[in-house]
Amino acid sequence: MAEKRRLDKPPVRLTPDAKNKLTDLSKDIEQADIALQLMEDLDMDMTEARDKLNWAKKAREMLLREFS
């Protein structure tokens, strides 16, 4: 299992605009999650899309945590 790391002092900080855009993405991610669930309920294979959405969630959380 990968070790969780955290920067003591990030080399850069997110601008307020970038932070707002990342925060606003949560609405888009939530809507994509709902759409994927609907398609999965119709027995469509959404494995690749689900993997990409999970990666987007993880990347967004990491960016906000590490560079805010």
Secondary structure, DSSP 4 states (H G I P E B T S, - for coil): -PPP---SS-SS---HHHHHHHHHHHHHHHHHHHHHHHHHHTT---HHHHHHHHHHHHHHHHHHHHH-
